[in-house]
């Protein structure tokens, strides 16, 4: 997944003024074995519950599961690419992991505007990840919105 500029080199960016309470956006991703291996390599989290079939078989999950932070990173993808999108700065995140994500699960990451602080250009989002309609992670994020850009040609 990547954010690409249009043919004129512009990115689709939402301004604080474009947002409203209740506005939401989501993305879906199938968690693959390769995702887990790459996340383990990148993060350094080589917990065998993620990487070893034989180890994971002896856990309460009975099989390998994805890293919780891999699932949570899908929220970051929504915030950074869709709502509010490029230019927004992630300030904080709370997370509660509710259920495991397994290889092959299709995760829907969703964010929804729940609070806007105009004087500081801050937005609070409810965040959740779902598998088959069941919440596997939820929390909230605060995001700082960039200043409103002046219209082209203004000085």
Protein Blocks (a to p, Z undefined) as FASTA:
>chain_A
ZZdddfkopacdddfklpcehiacdddddddfklmmmmmmmnopacfklmmmklmmmmmn
opacddfklmmmmmmmmmmmmogbghiacfbdcdddfbdcdehiacddddddfbdcfkno
pacddddddeehiafbdcddddddddddddehiZZ
